[in-house]
Amino acid sequence: MPMADLGDITLHYREDGTPDGAPLVFANSLGTDLSLWDKVLPLLPEGLRIIRYDMRGHGQSDCPPAPYTMGALVRDAEGLLDHLEVRDCVFVGLSIGGMVAQGLAVKRLDQVRAMVLSNTAAKIGQPAMWEERIAAVREGGVAALAEATLERWCSKHFREDEARLAPVREMLLRTPPEGYVGCSAAIAGTDFYTPTSGLRLPTLGIAGSEDGSTPPDLVRETVDLIHGSKFHLIRQAGHLPCIDHPEAFAQVLGEFLKEVGHV
């Protein structure tokens, strides 16, 4: 269980693939952990150094008291990559992980040579919406939001398959309430439209046609801020296409890695 002590936070991470390969970094969404990417990794091209980590307040990483700021989450990713001596990675972020990708690319272009913004945006929702969710978790834990969250995340077809839905529900429910609240506060306070519009690096946007959290038009709006970016819609996929359509996700990611010369 590799842990990176970054001074003010200790993050749980995992490395797979080729130790001296081109680095590919994955950042998870709110309410998930690094197992989010389990189904995608075996389908990716060979020769990559694959790094994934649990965001603060999630998985086996430290869970400091809420609230968190997006700046802190970006520093976490920056510190981890410095700890692992990573430069010129392709950074794949889903939802809040995609916000971290944007912030990190603005701050450290030496670390990020290209990024994949999956099911994310420069701004997600309004502060009042996040305040309501924070209050609900403070009152009744993550379970208070679980079923409504799964309905936004997953397509109707996926939700009807309990064998596939159950592990997603379990991953959500094991998220520490303090971590969920902390990261919700970070999302509520983030508007990256201006800094993201100044980015000039290869970017792929991925959206799911059935995503109720970050609908395709929202993802496309953010990706279009970046000159020369590409957008791909995975049909019948929800907010977590890496889980409900891992083959399609891995294919489009693999093609992007080849296009930018990363494999």
C-alpha positions as CSV (number, residue, x, y, z in Angstrom):
1,M,0.0,0.0,0.0
2,P,2.2,2.9,-1.2
3,M,1.7,6.1,0.7
4,A,3.3,9.5,-0.2
5,D,4.0,11.8,2.7
6,L,3.7,15.3,1.3
7,G,4.1,17.1,4.6
8,D,0.5,18.3,5.3
9,I,-1.2,15.3,3.8
10,T,-0.4,11.6,3.1
11,L,-1.9,10.2,-0.1
12,H,-2.5,6.6,-1.1
13,Y,-1.4,5.8,-4.6
14,R,-0.7,2.9,-6.8
15,E,1.6,2.3,-9.8
16,D,1.1,-0.2,-12.6
17,G,2.6,-0.9,-16.0
18,T,6.1,-0.1,-16.9
19,P,8.2,1.7,-14.3
20,D,10.2,3.7,-16.9
21,G,7.3,4.2,-19.3
22,A,5.6,7.4,-20.3
23,P,3.6,8.5,-17.2
24,L,-0.2,8.4,-17.3
25,V,-1.9,9.8,-14.2
26,F,-5.6,9.2,-13.1
27,A,-7.5,11.3,-10.6
28,N,-10.8,10.0,-9.2
29,S,-14.2,11.7,-8.9
30,L,-16.1,12.7,-5.8
31,G,-17.3,9.7,-3.9
32,T,-15.0,7.2,-5.5
33,D,-11.4,5.9,-5.1
34,L,-8.6,4.7,-7.3
35,S,-10.4,1.4,-7.9
36,L,-12.6,3.5,-10.2
37,W,-10.0,2.8,-13.0
38,D,-9.7,-1.0,-12.4
39,K,-11.6,-2.1,-15.6
40,V,-9.8,0.4,-17.9
41,L,-6.1,-0.3,-17.0
42,P,-5.9,-3.8,-18.5
43,L,-7.2,-2.4,-21.8
44,L,-4.6,0.3,-22.3
45,P,-1.6,0.2,-24.5
46,E,1.6,-1.4,-23.1
47,G,4.6,0.6,-22.1
48,L,2.9,3.1,-19.8
49,R,3.8,4.0,-16.3
50,I,0.3,4.2,-14.8
51,I,-0.2,6.2,-11.6
52,R,-3.5,6.6,-9.7
53,Y,-4.2,8.0,-6.3
54,D,-7.0,8.5,-3.8
55,M,-7.9,12.2,-3.5
56,R,-7.7,13.6,0.0
57,G,-10.7,12.5,2.0
58,H,-11.2,9.5,-0.2
59,G,-10.1,5.9,-0.2
60,Q,-7.0,5.3,2.0
61,S,-5.6,8.9,1.7
62,D,-5.7,11.2,4.8
63,C,-9.1,12.8,5.5
64,P,-8.4,16.2,7.1
65,P,-11.3,18.3,8.5
66,A,-13.5,19.9,5.9
67,P,-13.8,22.2,4.0
68,Y,-11.1,21.8,1.3
69,T,-10.2,24.2,-1.4
70,M,-9.4,23.4,-5.0
71,G,-6.0,24.9,-4.5
72,A,-5.3,22.3,-1.9
73,L,-6.4,19.4,-4.2
74,V,-4.2,20.8,-7.0
75,R,-1.3,21.0,-4.5
76,D,-1.9,17.4,-3.6
77,A,-1.6,16.3,-7.2
78,E,1.4,18.5,-7.7
79,G,3.2,17.2,-4.6
80,L,2.5,13.6,-5.5
81,L,4.0,14.0,-9.0
82,D,7.0,15.8,-7.6
83,H,7.3,13.0,-5.0
84,L,7.3,10.4,-7.8
85,E,9.6,12.6,-10.0
86,V,6.9,12.7,-12.8
87,R,7.2,15.2,-15.7
88,D,5.4,15.4,-19.0
89,C,2.5,13.1,-18.0
90,V,-0.9,12.7,-19.6
91,F,-3.3,13.6,-16.7
92,V,-6.8,11.9,-16.8
93,G,-9.3,13.5,-14.4
94,L,-12.9,12.5,-14.0
95,S,-15.4,15.1,-12.5
96,I,-13.6,16.8,-9.6
97,G,-10.4,15.0,-10.9
98,G,-10.9,16.9,-14.1
99,M,-11.0,20.1,-12.2
100,V,-7.7,19.2,-10.6
101,A,-6.3,18.5,-14.1
102,Q,-7.3,22.0,-15.2
103,G,-5.8,23.6,-12.2
104,L,-2.6,21.6,-12.4
105,A,-2.1,22.3,-16.1
106,V,-2.4,26.0,-15.4
107,K,0.1,25.8,-12.6
108,R,2.6,23.2,-13.7
109,L,3.0,22.7,-17.5
110,D,6.3,20.9,-16.8
111,Q,4.2,18.1,-15.1
112,V,1.4,17.9,-17.6
113,R,1.9,17.7,-21.4
114,A,-1.7,16.7,-22.2
115,M,-4.9,16.0,-20.4
116,V,-8.1,14.1,-20.6
117,L,-11.2,15.9,-19.1
118,S,-13.8,13.2,-18.5
119,N,-17.3,14.0,-17.3
120,T,-16.2,17.3,-15.8
121,A,-16.4,21.1,-16.4
122,A,-14.7,24.4,-15.5
123,K,-17.6,25.0,-13.1
124,I,-19.9,22.3,-11.8
125,G,-23.3,23.4,-10.4
126,Q,-24.0,26.4,-8.1
127,P,-22.8,26.9,-4.5
128,A,-26.3,26.6,-3.1
129,M,-26.7,23.1,-4.6
130,W,-23.5,22.0,-3.0
131,E,-24.4,23.6,0.3
132,E,-27.6,21.5,0.3
133,R,-25.6,18.3,-0.3
134,I,-23.1,19.2,2.4
135,A,-26.0,19.7,4.8
136,A,-27.5,16.4,3.9
137,V,-24.2,14.5,4.4
138,R,-23.7,16.3,7.8
139,E,-27.2,15.2,8.8
140,G,-27.3,11.6,7.5
141,G,-23.9,10.6,6.1
142,V,-23.1,9.8,2.5
143,A,-26.0,7.3,2.6
144,A,-28.4,10.2,2.6
145,L,-27.4,11.1,-0.9
146,A,-26.5,7.6,-2.3
147,E,-29.5,6.7,-4.3
148,A,-30.0,10.1,-5.8
149,T,-26.3,10.2,-6.7
150,L,-26.5,6.8,-8.4
151,E,-29.5,8.0,-10.4
152,R,-27.5,10.9,-11.7
153,W,-24.3,8.9,-12.2
154,C,-25.7,5.8,-13.9
155,S,-27.8,5.1,-17.0
156,K,-31.2,3.4,-16.4
157,H,-29.9,0.2,-18.0
158,F,-26.9,0.2,-15.7
159,R,-29.0,0.8,-12.6
160,E,-31.2,-2.1,-13.5
161,D,-28.2,-4.5,-13.3
162,E,-27.7,-4.8,-9.5
163,A,-24.6,-7.0,-9.9
164,R,-22.9,-4.1,-11.7
165,L,-24.5,-1.3,-9.6
166,A,-23.7,-2.8,-6.2
167,P,-19.9,-2.2,-6.3
168,V,-20.4,1.4,-7.4
169,R,-22.8,1.9,-4.5
170,E,-20.4,0.3,-2.1
171,M,-17.5,2.5,-3.3
172,L,-19.7,5.6,-2.8
173,L,-20.8,4.5,0.7
174,R,-17.3,3.9,2.0
175,T,-16.3,7.5,1.2
176,P,-15.7,9.3,4.5
177,P,-18.4,11.9,5.1
178,E,-15.8,14.5,6.0
179,G,-14.0,13.8,2.7
180,Y,-17.2,14.1,0.7
181,V,-18.1,17.3,2.4
182,G,-14.6,18.7,2.0
183,C,-14.4,18.0,-1.7
184,S,-17.9,19.2,-2.2
185,A,-16.9,22.6,-0.8
186,A,-13.9,22.6,-3.2
187,I,-16.2,22.1,-6.2
188,A,-18.6,24.8,-4.9
189,G,-15.8,27.3,-4.8
190,T,-14.3,26.6,-8.2
191,D,-14.8,28.5,-11.5
192,F,-12.0,27.7,-13.9
193,Y,-13.5,29.3,-17.0
194,T,-10.9,32.0,-17.3
195,P,-7.7,30.1,-16.4
196,T,-8.8,27.1,-18.5
197,S,-9.5,29.3,-21.5
198,G,-5.8,30.3,-21.5
199,L,-4.5,26.7,-21.7
200,R,-2.8,25.5,-24.9
201,L,-2.0,21.8,-24.6
202,P,-3.5,18.7,-26.2
203,T,-6.8,18.0,-24.6
204,L,-9.5,15.3,-25.0
205,G,-12.9,15.7,-23.5
206,I,-15.0,12.6,-22.8
207,A,-18.7,12.7,-21.9
208,G,-21.4,10.2,-21.3
209,S,-24.8,10.6,-23.1
210,E,-26.7,9.6,-20.0
211,D,-24.7,11.6,-17.5
212,G,-26.9,13.5,-15.1
213,S,-24.1,15.2,-13.2
214,T,-22.0,16.7,-15.9
215,P,-24.2,16.5,-19.1
216,P,-22.4,16.3,-22.5
217,D,-23.1,20.0,-23.4
218,L,-21.4,21.1,-20.1
219,V,-18.3,19.0,-20.8
220,R,-18.1,20.2,-24.4
221,E,-18.4,23.8,-23.3
222,T,-15.4,23.5,-21.1
223,V,-13.3,21.5,-23.6
224,D,-14.1,24.1,-26.3
225,L,-12.3,26.7,-24.2
226,I,-9.0,25.0,-25.1
227,H,-7.8,25.7,-28.6
228,G,-7.3,22.5,-30.7
229,S,-9.1,20.2,-28.2
230,K,-11.1,17.2,-29.1
231,F,-14.4,15.9,-27.7
232,H,-15.8,12.4,-27.7
233,L,-19.3,11.3,-26.6
234,I,-19.7,7.7,-25.3
235,R,-23.3,6.8,-25.9
236,Q,-25.4,5.0,-23.2
237,A,-22.7,5.9,-20.7
238,G,-23.3,7.8,-17.5
239,H,-21.0,9.9,-15.2
240,L,-18.5,7.0,-14.8
241,P,-17.9,5.7,-18.3
242,C,-14.7,4.0,-17.1
243,I,-17.0,1.7,-15.1
244,D,-20.1,1.2,-17.3
245,H,-18.2,1.3,-20.7
246,P,-14.5,0.6,-20.0
247,E,-13.8,-0.8,-23.4
248,A,-15.0,2.4,-25.2
249,F,-13.2,4.6,-22.6
250,A,-10.0,2.7,-23.0
251,Q,-10.2,2.8,-26.8
252,V,-10.7,6.6,-27.0
253,L,-8.0,7.2,-24.4
254,G,-5.6,4.8,-26.2
255,E,-6.2,6.6,-29.5
256,F,-5.5,10.0,-27.8
257,L,-2.3,8.7,-26.3
258,K,-1.1,7.6,-29.7
259,E,-2.1,10.9,-31.3
260,V,0.0,12.9,-28.8
261,G,2.9,10.5,-29.1
262,H,2.7,9.2,-25.6
263,V,2.8,5.6,-26.7
